[in-house]
Amino acid sequence: MLRIAGSAAVVLMLATAGCGGSSEEGSKPGANAAKEGKSSSDLPSAGTMAEIETFVSARATCLNMSIRPNDPDQEWVGEEWGIEERGVCGDENRAGTNLLVVNNMKAFQAQAKKQRRAYFVGKDFAVYAQGATTKEALQDSGLLFLVCKDREKIPSGYKKEPALVNGCVLTDYAHGF
């Protein structure tokens, strides 16, 4: 009898949790982050490559993370980009994900704007995900998406916060980029 009463209470709690304020906007991925007031000051922090790998791996597949000594993209690392260290991992489809320890976020955002690439950013790190599965997994991770081109593609109801560089925004919407 006690088990039935407990089950009924759980069902009742679940049923009432969905009541009041059910809207299409609330069901959009990322919409909760916007409603909760997530801002760039609330971004996750991961100051080492190991912490970034752990952060991404907790949400998406990040296999065989490595730092390649003769990486053709090694020029990314340095003062001009504001990147201290760059690692690469892949998902189950071999789509690459760049893991970046960023020590100067403004310099990094300026270079991202020049390259016309969109990145997920935290307080002190960034992730460039090429695979749609990884992008989707990071959508609600607490990171914001740095968008410098096609800002008008961000639908209403999603965050559009100014980035550190003019012409760019931080958003909790990453679909379609």
LINGIVEN-V655448 format. One line per field, one symbol per residue. phi: phi as a letter, one per 40 degrees, with the letter a starting at -180 (. if undefined). burial: b if it has 9 or more other ideal C-beta (glycine too) atoms within 8 Angstrom, else e. A space follows every 10 residues. Layout:
phi = ???
burial = ???
This chain:
phi = .ccccccccc cccccccccg gcbccccccg ccccccgcbc ccccbacbcc ccdcdcccba cbcfdabccb ccccccchdd cgbcabbbbb ccbgccbcbb cbbacccccc cccccgbbbc bbcbaabbbc ccccdcccdb chcbccbbbf ccccccgbcb bdccbdgbbb acbbcgb
burial = eeeeeeeeee eeeeeeeeee eeeeebebeb bebbeeebee eebbebeebe bbbbbbbeeb bbeebebeee beebebbeee bbbebbbbbb beeebbbbbb bbeebbbbbb bbbeeeebbb bbebbbbbbe bebbbbbbbb bbbbbbbbee beebeeebbe bebebeebbb bbbbeeb
